[in-house]
Amino acid sequence: MADLKTDIRYIKGIGEQRAKSLNKLGIATLRDLISYYPRGYEDRTLTRPIRDLILGENACVRAMVAADPTAHRISGGRTLVKCRAVDEGGSLDLVFFNQEYRKNSLHKGETYIFYGKVEGNLLRRQMINPLIEKEGQQQITGRIMPLYPLTAGVSQLILSRAVRQGLDACRELLEDVLPDEVRRRHNLCYVGYAYENIHFPVSPEALEIARRRMVFEELFLLTCGLHLLRSRRQDVAGPACRAVDMTPFYEKLPFTLTGAQQRAIGDAISDMCAQRPMNRLCQGDVGSGKTMVAAACVWFAAQNGWQSALMAPTEILARQHYEGLAPLFARFGLRCALLTGSTRAKERREILADLQSGEIDLCIGTHALLTEDVQYAKLGLVITDEQHRFGVNQRAALGQKAEHPHMLVLSATPIPRTLALIIYGDLDVSIINELPPGRQKVDTFAVGEDYRQRINAFIRKQVAEGHQVFIVCPLVGDGEEIPDERKAVTAYAQELQQKVFPDLRVSVLHGKMKPKEKETVMAAFAAGESDILVSTTVIEVGVDVPNANTMVVENAERFGLSQLHQLRGRVGRGSAKSYCILLSDTQNEETRQRLKIMTQTNDGFKISEEDLRLRGPGDFFGQRQHGLPAMKIADLSCDMRLLDEAQTAAKALLADDGTLEKTEHRALRQRIGELFELNAEALN
């Protein structure tokens, strides 16, 4: 007897070869197959008379073949089969390229259903390579057809048939993970009905009922799983901390912290005193002062006798943290060290010895902090900067340097709170939603190509006044074929240097460079050795260059709002007035509206909510957090109401059975374990 983990090659009608093709789509098991949801649907339930066909639209036609098909050879060794079909009110020309078998499969006088795009003109309509089936078969016409994401060697028909075979194979195996009381209270259909109608809906209403059930289930499982992950942390003791007076720390700072920073510090300290490991995300806009929240936590940990580690995604960012924090902590007699891939062997040995003896209070570094030989005397706090660049696994690897250390994650990607809780999984969230006094508002303009001369003159003026400029392009050129309108970064930088700014220093940075090269270019720009840095989005999370006060984004329509906001955050870090110029000739009204939002607000949270509304959550889920299940059917830009409903239902269930131990919740608990790649012990 098969189960849902059965390899698809053993499913009747699929076999070895087809299984290999399906594997390319990430379909390996029976569960993968039935959970491979359509990306859309085509309603082929209605047939239209030929005279009512609309040019450019897809339609189903019931028509009789009026004459035997004719076949011809055409250029390139291809074949062309033609025939004419008629109904009571008109005629339709059918054209088939490279389908010679149609000559013998279509018979004069027989009636078929044809489905395809209507072409030709009002007098003579035609369909090229339409789908065909005999009247009454209803395999590919006469019904709502699912449209799946495909890969080479897998057609819609092959996938649709495979899913049909998968659903037939698991009719007896589908266990409803939603408890009966939840299903009834929220008016949800049974799981068998949902799977059947998400793939092969009998009507638009049935599809909506099925989709609502599947989206609810996905969000419900996610919410329950995150609760169980959080509750695991309640059961282990974190590094013990007692409350201390933070006044000495605040008094030695050269500035006053904002209320939002103080709240975030309060959240973190309260976690660290709570007898369990802190696992907190500190989320704030670019320049909101997250580093000072981290610094306060490091100082607090040191007062309690614990060492801290801070991991940054690049060497240059790690060095920047070190240069900012080492002098600050020196005022308190605390010692910092910087450990990166380029730390010299002798210095590295000394740092490792001092970490092991406990003489270093804070070690700042890159992935170098994860190597086996890095051992701490008493590691109590782990901080990762720009979490989405790491992923949960690396965070966990650093956490394994000690027994259940406190974890603080800093992220400059402002995303709506609900989404943050989903993306960051088992983290509690603190939001810094105000900027420190003196932080520059960046004036933003969305303009077209007709402003090019004025922009170039403006860049020249800024450089003449001693400032530096970022120019961001959406693509890299190295030999790729790029449409003319896209600026290939390398070629564009050369053109600027030779033709537009021959007297200025132009440097170039892109993602295909080796990490060392990138760091060298960025460090040189930060040191003022070039005037203009032409770059791809690799500078989105980057070094602080207070002297850069202008950001020009080419083809701005190609970027999401959240990404544009991150890019804009590279300027406005010094005392000079700062500018962001979004260049785009787009005529698309929705895109123009998006760019207009950028000119109206500097608030990253407002922007991200607008981005979510306009584009959906794809951007945020682009780099999936390992250990969290991917969304297969829920779309958080449309399903927020269902998310609230699912979260409420999960909360009520967990209030009654916090660890899902009851017999009636066994299937739910098991499914959560599979989804989160956890075993039963891990959920305890």
C-alpha positions in Angstrom: 0.0 0.0 0.0 1.4 3.4 -1.0 1.6 6.4 1.2 2.1 10.1 0.5 5.9 9.7 0.7 5.9 7.1 -2.1 8.3 7.9 -5.0 6.3 9.1 -8.0 8.0 6.6 -10.3 5.9 3.9 -8.6 2.6 5.6 -9.2 0.6 3.8 -11.9 1.0 5.4 -15.3 4.1 7.6 -14.4 7.2 5.4 -14.5 10.9 6.0 -14.5 11.3 8.4 -17.5 8.3 10.7 -16.6 9.4 10.7 -13.0 12.8 12.1 -14.0 11.1 15.0 -15.9 8.8 15.7 -12.9 11.8 15.7 -10.6 13.1 18.8 -12.4 9.9 20.6 -11.1 10.7 19.5 -7.5 8.1 16.7 -7.6 9.6 13.6 -6.0 6.8 12.1 -3.9 3.1 11.5 -4.2 2.5 14.4 -1.8 4.7 16.7 -3.9 2.6 15.7 -7.0 -0.8 16.5 -5.5 0.6 19.6 -3.8 1.9 21.0 -7.2 -0.8 23.6 -7.5 -1.8 25.2 -10.8 -0.6 28.8 -11.4 -3.8 29.6 -13.1 -6.9 28.2 -15.0 -8.5 28.4 -18.4 -12.3 28.2 -18.6 -13.0 25.9 -21.5 -16.5 25.0 -20.4 -18.3 27.2 -23.0 -18.2 26.7 -26.7 -18.9 29.6 -29.1 -20.4 29.7 -32.6 -17.7 30.6 -35.2 -19.5 33.9 -36.0 -19.1 35.1 -32.4 -15.4 34.4 -32.1 -13.3 37.5 -31.0 -9.9 38.0 -32.7 -7.0 37.6 -30.2 -9.0 35.6 -27.6 -8.8 31.9 -26.7 -12.0 30.0 -27.3 -13.6 26.6 -27.7 -15.5 25.9 -31.0 -17.7 22.9 -31.8 -17.3 22.4 -35.6 -17.4 19.8 -38.3 -14.4 19.1 -40.6 -15.7 20.2 -44.1 -13.0 18.6 -46.3 -10.1 16.2 -45.9 -7.0 17.9 -44.6 -4.1 18.7 -47.0 -0.4 18.4 -46.1 2.5 20.4 -47.7 6.2 20.7 -47.2 7.4 24.2 -46.5 10.8 25.8 -46.0 13.2 24.3 -43.4 11.8 20.8 -43.9 8.7 21.6 -41.9 5.2 20.3 -42.7 2.0 22.3 -42.9 -1.4 20.7 -42.6 -4.6 22.7 -43.4 -8.3 22.0 -43.2 -11.5 23.9 -42.8 -14.2 23.4 -40.1 -17.7 24.7 -40.3 -20.8 25.2 -38.1 -24.3 26.6 -38.8 -23.0 30.2 -39.0 -19.5 30.3 -40.4 -16.2 28.6 -41.3 -12.8 28.4 -39.5 -9.4 27.7 -41.1 -7.3 25.3 -39.1 -3.5 25.4 -39.6 -1.0 22.9 -38.1 2.8 23.3 -38.2 4.9 20.1 -37.8 1.8 18.0 -37.0 1.7 15.8 -40.1 -0.4 13.1 -38.2 -3.3 15.6 -38.3 -3.8 14.7 -42.0 -5.0 11.2 -41.0 -6.5 11.9 -37.6 -9.1 14.5 -38.7 -11.9 13.1 -40.8 -14.3 14.9 -43.1 -17.8 15.0 -41.7 -16.8 14.4 -38.1 -17.4 16.9 -35.4 -14.7 18.0 -32.9 -14.1 20.6 -30.2 -11.2 22.9 -31.2 -9.6 25.1 -28.6 -7.0 27.8 -29.4 -6.3 31.5 -30.1 -8.5 33.1 -32.7 -6.5 34.8 -35.5 -7.0 36.0 -39.1 -9.6 38.8 -39.8 -13.3 39.4 -39.5 -13.9 37.7 -42.9 -11.7 34.6 -42.4 -10.9 33.4 -38.9 -8.3 30.8 -38.2 -6.6 28.9 -35.4 -3.0 27.8 -35.5 -2.1 24.5 -33.8 -5.4 24.3 -31.8 -6.0 21.6 -29.2 -8.5 19.0 -30.5 -10.7 16.4 -29.0 -13.8 14.4 -30.1 -17.1 15.7 -28.8 -18.0 14.4 -25.3 -14.5 13.3 -24.2 -14.0 16.4 -22.0 -10.3 15.7 -21.2 -8.9 19.0 -22.4 -12.1 20.9 -23.3 -15.6 21.3 -21.8 -14.1 22.0 -18.4 -11.9 24.4 -16.4 -8.3 23.4 -17.2 -5.5 23.8 -14.7 -2.3 25.6 -16.0 0.8 24.4 -14.2 4.4 25.9 -14.2 6.3 23.7 -16.6 9.8 22.6 -17.5 11.4 21.1 -20.7 9.9 17.7 -21.5 6.7 18.3 -19.4 3.6 19.6 -21.1 0.3 20.7 -19.5 -1.3 17.5 -20.6 1.5 15.3 -19.2 1.4 17.1 -15.9 -2.4 17.2 -15.7 -2.5 13.4 -16.3 0.2 12.8 -13.8 -1.8 14.7 -11.1 -4.9 12.8 -12.1 -3.0 9.5 -11.5 -1.6 10.9 -8.3 -5.1 11.9 -6.9 -6.5 8.5 -7.9 -3.6 6.7 -6.1 -4.1 8.6 -2.8 -7.9 8.6 -2.5 -7.7 6.4 0.6 -4.5 8.0 2.0 -5.6 11.6 2.5 -5.9 12.3 6.2 -7.5 15.6 7.1 -5.0 17.5 9.3 -7.5 20.2 10.2 -9.4 19.2 13.4 -13.1 18.8 12.8 -14.0 21.7 15.1 -11.7 24.1 13.2 -13.0 22.9 9.8 -16.7 23.3 10.9 -16.2 26.7 12.6 -14.5 28.2 9.6 -16.8 26.6 7.0 -14.1 24.7 5.2 -14.6 21.8 2.9 -13.1 18.3 3.4 -9.5 17.7 2.2 -10.4 15.3 -0.6 -12.9 17.7 -2.2 -10.2 20.5 -1.9 -7.5 18.5 -3.7 -9.9 17.4 -6.4 -11.2 20.8 -7.1 -8.0 22.8 -6.8 -6.7 20.6 -9.7 -9.9 19.7 -11.6 -12.6 22.2 -10.6 -16.1 21.3 -11.6 -17.1 25.0 -11.4 -15.6 28.4 -10.5 -17.5 28.2 -7.2 -16.0 24.8 -6.4 -12.5 26.1 -7.2 -13.0 29.0 -4.8 -14.2 26.7 -2.0 -11.2 24.4 -2.6 -8.7 27.3 -2.7 -10.0 28.8 0.5 -9.6 25.5 2.3 -6.0 25.0 1.0 -4.9 28.5 1.8 -6.4 28.4 5.3 -4.7 25.0 5.9 -1.3 26.3 4.8 -1.4 29.4 7.0 -2.9 27.4 9.9 0.0 24.9 9.8 2.5 27.7 9.5 1.1 29.4 12.6 1.0 26.2 14.6 4.5 25.3 13.6 5.9 28.7 14.5 4.2 28.4 17.9 5.8 25.0 18.5 9.2 26.3 17.5 8.8 29.2 20.0 7.6 27.0 22.8 10.7 24.8 22.3 12.8 27.8 23.4 10.7 28.1 26.6 12.0 24.8 27.8 15.7 25.5 27.7 17.6 27.9 29.9 19.4 30.8 28.2 22.6 32.4 29.5 21.6 33.7 32.9 21.4 37.5 33.2 20.2 39.8 35.9 18.9 43.4 35.4 21.5 46.1 35.6 21.3 49.9 35.5 21.8 50.9 31.9 22.4 54.6 32.8 26.3 54.4 32.7 26.0 53.1 29.2 23.6 55.7 28.0 25.6 58.5 29.7 28.8 57.7 27.8 27.1 57.8 24.3 27.8 60.9 22.3 24.1 61.2 21.4 20.7 60.5 22.9 18.9 57.3 21.7 15.4 57.6 20.2 12.4 56.2 22.1 12.1 53.4 19.5 15.8 52.4 20.1 15.2 52.4 23.9 12.1 50.3 23.5 14.0 47.7 21.4 16.8 47.6 24.0 14.2 47.1 26.7 12.6 44.2 24.7 16.0 42.5 24.3 17.1 43.0 27.9 13.8 41.7 29.2 14.3 38.6 27.0 17.8 38.1 28.3 16.6 38.2 31.9 13.7 35.8 31.2 15.5 32.4 31.9 15.2 31.4 28.3 17.3 32.1 25.2 16.4 35.4 23.5 15.6 35.0 19.8 14.7 38.5 18.6 14.6 40.3 15.3 15.4 44.0 15.5 13.9 45.5 12.4 14.4 49.1 11.4 14.7 51.3 8.4 18.1 52.2 7.0 19.9 54.5 9.5 17.4 54.0 12.3 20.2 53.0 14.7 19.9 49.2 15.0 23.7 49.0 15.7 23.3 51.0 18.9 20.6 48.5 20.1 23.1 45.7 19.5 25.8 47.7 21.3 23.6 48.1 24.3 22.9 44.4 24.4 26.7 43.6 24.2 27.4 46.0 27.1 24.5 44.4 29.1 25.9 40.9 28.4 29.4 42.0 29.4 28.0 43.3 32.7 26.7 39.8 33.3 30.0 38.2 32.4 29.1 37.0 28.9 31.0 37.4 25.6 29.3 38.4 22.4 29.8 37.7 18.7 28.6 39.9 15.8 28.5 38.4 12.3 28.2 40.7 9.3 27.7 39.5 5.7 30.8 41.1 4.2 34.3 41.9 5.4 33.8 45.6 4.7 30.7 45.7 6.8 32.4 43.8 9.6 35.2 46.3 9.5 32.8 49.2 9.6 31.1 47.7 12.7 34.5 47.2 14.3 35.6 50.8 13.6 32.4 52.1 15.1 32.1 49.9 18.1 35.7 49.3 19.3 36.3 53.0 20.4 32.9 53.1 22.1 33.5 49.9 24.1 37.1 51.1 24.9 35.4 53.8 27.1 34.0 51.0 29.2 37.2 49.0 29.3 35.6 46.3 27.1 37.8 44.7 24.4 36.7 44.1 20.7 38.4 42.0 18.0 37.9 41.8 14.3 38.1 38.3 12.7 37.7 37.9 8.9 39.1 35.8 6.1 42.0 38.2 5.6 43.1 38.4 9.2 46.8 37.5 9.2 47.7 34.1 10.7 49.7 35.5 13.7 47.0 38.0 14.6 44.3 35.3 14.2 46.1 32.9 16.6 46.3 35.7 19.2 42.6 36.5 18.8 41.6 32.8 19.1 43.7 32.5 22.3 42.1 35.6 23.8 38.6 34.5 22.9 39.2 31.2 24.6 40.6 32.8 27.7 37.7 35.2 27.9 39.8 38.4 27.4 37.8 39.5 24.4 34.3 40.8 25.2 33.1 41.2 21.6 34.3 39.4 18.4 33.1 41.0 15.2 33.6 39.1 11.9 32.2 37.4 8.8 31.6 33.7 8.2 35.1 33.3 9.6 33.4 33.3 13.0 31.8 29.9 12.1 35.1 28.0 11.6 35.8 25.1 13.9 38.8 26.6 15.6 36.9 29.6 16.9 36.0 28.8 20.5 34.7 31.1 23.2 35.2 31.0 27.0 31.7 32.1 27.7 29.6 33.1 24.6 26.2 34.4 25.7 25.0 36.7 22.9 25.1 36.1 19.1 24.2 39.1 16.8 23.7 38.7 13.1 23.5 41.7 10.8 21.2 41.6 7.8 19.7 38.2 8.6 18.2 37.6 5.1 21.8 37.3 3.8 22.5 34.4 6.1 19.6 32.1 6.5 18.6 30.1 9.5 21.2 27.4 9.2 24.2 29.8 9.5 22.6 31.6 12.4 22.2 28.2 14.1 25.8 27.3 13.3 27.0 30.4 15.2 24.6 29.6 18.0 26.2 26.1 18.4 29.4 27.8 19.6 27.7 27.9 23.0 24.8 26.2 24.7 21.6 28.1 23.7 23.1 31.6 23.5 20.8 34.7 23.3 20.3 35.6 19.6 19.7 39.1 18.2 19.1 39.5 14.4 19.4 43.0 12.8 17.5 43.6 9.6 17.2 46.8 7.5 14.5 45.4 5.4 11.3 47.0 6.6 8.5 44.6 6.0 4.9 44.5 7.4 4.9 42.9 10.9 2.6 40.0 9.9 5.1 39.1 7.1 8.1 39.5 9.4 6.6 37.0 11.8 6.2 34.5 8.9 9.6 35.1 7.2 11.6 35.1 10.4 9.7 32.2 11.8 10.6 31.6 15.4 11.9 35.2 16.2 10.1 37.8 18.3 10.0 41.1 16.5 11.1 44.6 17.7 10.5 47.5 15.3 12.5 50.7 15.3 10.1 53.1 13.5 11.7 56.5 14.0 15.0 57.9 12.8 17.6 59.5 15.0 17.6 63.3 15.0 19.9 64.7 12.3 19.3 61.8 9.9 18.8 63.3 6.4 15.6 62.9 4.5 16.6 62.0 0.9 14.8 64.2 -1.7 13.5 61.8 -4.4 12.6 62.5 -8.0 11.1 60.2 -10.7 12.0 61.6 -14.1 12.3 60.4 -17.7 15.1 60.2 -20.3 14.5 63.8 -21.4 16.1 64.9 -18.1 19.4 63.1 -18.9 21.5 66.3 -19.7 20.2 68.0 -16.5 21.1 64.9 -14.4 24.6 64.7 -15.8 25.1 68.4 -15.0 23.7 67.8 -11.5 26.2 64.9 -11.0 29.1 67.2 -12.1 27.9 69.9 -9.7 27.8 67.5 -6.7 31.3 66.1 -7.5 32.6 69.7 -7.8 31.3 70.4 -4.3 33.3 67.4 -3.0 30.5 64.8 -2.9 30.3 61.3 -4.5 27.6 59.6 -6.6 26.1 56.1 -6.9 24.6 55.1 -10.3 22.7 51.8 -10.2 21.9 49.7 -13.2 19.6 46.6 -13.3 21.9 44.2 -15.3 25.5 43.0 -15.8 26.9 42.9 -19.3 29.8 40.4 -19.4 29.0 38.9 -22.8 25.3 38.4 -22.0 22.8 39.4 -24.7 21.0 42.4 -23.2 18.2 44.3 -24.9 19.3 47.8 -26.0 17.4 49.7 -23.3 19.2 47.9 -20.5 22.4 49.4 -19.3 25.1 46.8 -19.2 27.1 48.0 -16.1 30.6 47.5 -17.4 29.9 49.0 -20.9 27.9 51.8 -19.3 30.7 52.7 -16.9 33.2 52.8 -19.8 30.8 55.1 -21.8 30.4 57.4 -18.8 34.2 57.6 -18.3 35.1 58.1 -21.9 32.2 60.3 -23.2 30.3 61.9 -20.4 32.7 62.4 -17.4 36.3 62.0 -18.9 37.6 64.3 -16.2 36.0 62.4 -13.2 37.0 59.1 -11.7 34.4 56.4 -12.5 34.6 52.9 -10.9 32.4 49.8 -11.5 31.0 47.1 -9.2 28.8 44.1 -10.0 27.8 40.8 -8.6 29.9 38.7 -10.9 33.1 40.1 -9.3 34.9 37.9 -6.8 34.2 39.0 -3.2 37.7 40.3 -2.7 37.4 42.5 -5.9 34.0 43.9 -4.7 35.4 44.8 -1.3 38.5 46.5 -2.8 36.3 48.6 -5.2 33.9 49.5 -2.3 36.7 50.3 0.1 38.3 52.6 -2.5 35.0 54.4 -3.1 34.5 54.8 0.7 38.0 56.2 0.9 37.1 58.9 -1.7 39.3 57.4 -4.5 36.6 57.5 -7.1 33.8 60.1 -7.7 31.1 57.9 -9.3 30.4 54.3 -8.6 28.4 52.5 -11.3 27.0 49.4 -9.7 24.3 46.7 -9.8 22.2 46.1 -6.7 25.2 44.6 -4.8 25.4 47.9 -3.0 21.8 47.4 -1.7 23.2 46.2 1.6 26.5 47.9 1.8 29.1 50.0 3.4 28.5 53.4 4.9 29.8 56.2 2.6 28.7 59.5 4.3 30.3 61.5 1.5 28.0 59.9 -1.2 24.9 62.2 -1.3 23.4 61.3 -4.7 21.9 58.1 -6.0 20.8 57.7 -9.7 18.8 54.5 -10.5 18.7 53.6 -14.2 15.5 51.8 -15.5 14.0 52.3 -12.1 10.8 50.5 -13.2 12.8 47.2 -13.1 13.1 47.3 -9.3 10.6 46.6 -6.5 9.7 49.5 -4.2 11.4 47.8 -1.2 14.6 47.4 -3.2 14.5 51.0 -4.4 14.1 52.1 -0.8 17.1 49.9 0.2 19.2 51.5 -2.6 18.1 55.0 -1.5 19.3 54.2 2.0 22.9 54.2 0.7 22.8 58.1 0.6 21.7 60.6 3.3 24.3 59.3 5.8 26.3 62.4 6.0 25.6 66.0 6.8 25.1 67.1 3.2 21.6 67.4 1.5 21.0 64.1 -0.3 19.2 63.1 -3.5 17.8 60.0 -5.2 16.9 60.2 -8.9 14.7 57.5 -10.4 15.1 57.4 -14.2 12.4 55.6 -16.1 10.5 56.1 -19.4 7.8 53.6 -18.5 4.4 54.3 -19.9 2.7 51.8 -17.6 0.4 53.7 -15.2 0.8 51.2 -12.3 4.6 51.4 -12.5 4.5 55.2 -12.6 2.3 55.1 -9.5 4.9 52.9 -7.7 7.7 55.3 -8.5 5.6 58.2 -7.4 5.2 56.6 -3.9 9.0 56.7 -3.6 8.9 60.5 -4.1 6.2 61.0 -1.5 7.6 59.1 1.5 10.9 58.0 3.1 9.1 55.6 5.5 10.3 52.1 4.7 7.3 50.4 6.4 4.8 52.4 4.4 6.7 51.6 1.2 6.9 47.9 2.0 3.2 47.7 2.6 2.6 49.4 -0.7 5.0 47.0 -2.4 3.2 44.1 -0.9 -0.1 45.4 -2.1 1.2 46.1 -5.6 3.6 43.2 -6.2 2.7 40.5 -3.8 5.1 38.8 -1.4 7.4 37.4 -4.0 10.3 39.8 -3.2 10.2 39.0 0.4 10.2 35.3 -0.1 12.8 35.3 -2.9 15.5 34.0 -0.6 13.6 31.3 1.4 14.6 31.0 5.0 15.9 27.4 5.4 13.9 25.4 7.9 10.6 27.3 7.2 8.1 25.8 4.7 7.7 27.6 1.4 4.3 29.1 0.6 2.7 26.9 -2.1 -0.7 28.4 -2.5 -1.2 31.3 -0.1 -0.6 34.8 -1.6 -0.1 37.2 1.3 -1.0 40.2 -0.8 -4.6 38.8 -1.3 -5.0 36.4 1.6 -4.4 38.6 4.6 -7.9 38.2 5.9 -7.6 34.4 5.7 -4.2 34.7 7.5 -5.9 36.5 10.4 -8.6 33.8 10.5 -6.0 31.0 10.4 -3.9 32.7 13.1 -7.0 33.2 15.4 -8.0 29.5 14.9 -4.5 28.3 15.6 -4.3 30.4 18.8 -7.6 29.0 20.1 -6.5 25.4 19.4 -3.1 25.9 21.0 -4.6 27.5 24.1 -6.4 24.3 24.6 -3.6 21.9 23.5 -0.3 23.8 23.5 1.8 20.8 22.3 -0.8 19.1 20.1 -0.6 15.9 22.2 -4.3 15.0 22.0 -5.2 12.0 19.9 -7.4 14.1 17.5 -4.4 16.4 16.8 -1.9 13.6 16.0 -2.2 14.1 12.2 -1.7 17.9 12.6 1.4 17.5 14.7 2.9 14.9 12.4 2.3 17.2 9.3 3.9 20.2 11.0 7.0 18.1 11.8 7.3 17.1 8.1 6.8 20.7 6.9 9.3 22.2 9.3 11.8 19.3 8.7 11.7 18.5 12.4 11.4 15.2 14.1 9.1 14.4 17.0 11.7 15.1 19.6 12.5 18.5 18.2 8.9 19.5 18.6 8.9 18.5 22.3 
